[in-house]
Amino acid sequence: MADFLKNLEFLLEKPALKRIVKSKKKFNIVRICLEKGLEIEPHPEPYAVFFLVLDGSGIFTNKAGEFKLKKNDFIFIEADEIRGIKCLENLVVLGVQDGH
């Protein structure tokens, strides 16, 4: 057990990823901290992911378009679907990835 929002780290050039749980081929849980202004260009990934915004806001992209998400909002993105994030302010996200 631990405080999920303790010791947050924001990097200028890339997301700060902290692995919380790595399950054998079932799921992975990560905490992602993204600096205001950071953008992850839309790209496909081979795994499905659920993102829950814990703090801040950003524009999340998937195959259906762009969506502004803020604290307590979430989005689910299927495997091989494009995904991207543009940070409007410092952003803290809980990510749950399938174990592909």
C-alpha positions in Angstrom: 0.0 0.0 0.0 1.2 3.5 -0.8 0.0 7.0 -1.5 -0.6 6.9 -5.3 0.0 10.7 -5.7 3.1 10.9 -3.5 6.4 11.9 -5.0 5.1 13.1 -8.4 7.8 13.8 -11.0 7.3 15.9 -14.2 9.8 15.8 -16.9 10.1 18.4 -19.7 10.8 16.1 -22.6 8.8 13.0 -21.9 6.2 11.4 -19.6 7.3 10.3 -16.2 6.1 6.7 -15.9 5.9 4.8 -12.6 4.9 1.1 -12.8 2.6 0.3 -9.9 1.5 -3.3 -10.8 2.8 -5.7 -13.4 0.6 -8.8 -13.6 1.6 -11.8 -15.7 -0.2 -11.3 -19.0 -3.3 -9.9 -17.4 -2.9 -6.2 -16.8 -0.4 -3.5 -15.9 -1.1 -0.4 -13.8 1.0 2.7 -14.3 1.0 6.3 -13.0 1.9 8.8 -15.8 2.9 12.4 -15.0 3.0 14.8 -18.0 4.3 18.3 -17.9 2.1 21.2 -19.1 2.6 21.6 -22.9 4.0 18.1 -23.4 2.4 16.3 -26.4 2.4 12.7 -27.2 1.6 12.5 -30.9 -1.2 10.1 -31.9 0.2 6.6 -32.5 -1.1 3.0 -32.3 -0.1 0.6 -29.5 -0.6 -3.2 -29.4 -2.5 -3.1 -26.1 -5.8 -1.7 -24.9 -5.6 0.9 -22.2 -7.9 2.7 -19.7 -6.9 6.2 -18.7 -8.3 8.0 -15.6 -7.3 11.6 -15.0 -6.3 12.1 -11.4 -5.2 15.7 -11.7 -4.9 18.4 -14.4 -6.4 18.3 -17.9 -5.5 17.4 -21.4 -6.7 16.6 -24.9 -6.8 12.8 -25.5 -7.0 11.5 -29.0 -8.4 8.2 -30.2 -10.0 6.9 -33.4 -13.2 8.8 -32.6 -11.5 12.2 -32.3 -10.2 14.5 -29.6 -11.6 14.8 -26.1 -10.8 17.3 -23.3 -10.5 15.3 -20.1 -10.1 16.7 -16.6 -9.9 15.3 -13.1 -12.1 12.2 -12.7 -12.7 11.8 -16.5 -11.7 8.6 -18.2 -11.3 7.1 -21.7 -10.8 3.5 -22.9 -8.8 2.9 -26.1 -8.7 -0.5 -27.8 -5.6 -2.4 -28.9 -4.0 -1.1 -32.1 -6.1 2.1 -32.0 -4.4 5.4 -32.2 -3.9 7.3 -28.9 -2.3 10.7 -28.1 -2.3 13.2 -25.3 -1.7 17.0 -25.3 -1.3 18.4 -21.8 -3.1 21.7 -21.1 -1.7 21.7 -17.5 0.4 19.3 -15.4 -1.4 16.0 -15.8 -1.5 12.9 -13.6 -3.1 9.8 -15.1 -3.8 6.3 -13.9 -3.2 3.9 -16.8 -4.5 0.3 -16.8 -3.1 -1.6 -19.8 -4.1 -5.1 -20.8 -1.3 -7.6 -20.6 -1.2 -8.4 -24.3 
